Amino acid sequence: MSVYLEALAACIRKGHGCECSHAGTSRVVEMYEGRTVFEGPIESFTLTGHATASEAFAWGWNNGTEPQYIAVLKVPPINDPSDAVRAAIASGAFH
């Protein structure tokens, strides 16, 4: 697994207290009022040992000083990578 994927897996282990394995990559483009607010790859991970989720979506970005990582569980209403990005934006994760 690449250094990037390992960092995302560490984010999942730390934030959600379970083991994970990389399952795939999806490209997401999120638009708001005609402008792109997010564009990039979202990694899917299969979870082991989590009480309510069997999958998570994770990605990283650079805030100008250091890499940042986020992991969003696939639990309703989060059904796919696009939902995960929208939830992260709404939560203020990119501020």
Steps between C-alpha positions, in 0.01 A plus 500: 500500500631849416597752767184698417271197540678407823433853633132465413485157665661648813234774498228234491661291775549803724168669431273198485682235703502219246722332246461560129620398156501704181214405266522751216510856373222725368529843345261761639418844365274703728345818364319775688332796331686432178849474643714201592536472878676162497667290234714200571537132580312347792631171638262227618600271785340181627472508879554216747378527856280808478163475676285674237695542175664260258652768276656846523602768253823691557715764332762758574593854407769751586389798707811697403714381789439128545294213359148458637299178486133422549304177516121480474311183583256352250191518720170658395466762368857447372468246218787582263817711466307805378281492812815480714649808333176697537481407870860607557438833327184560704685419824766763424782247470669698224518830691 
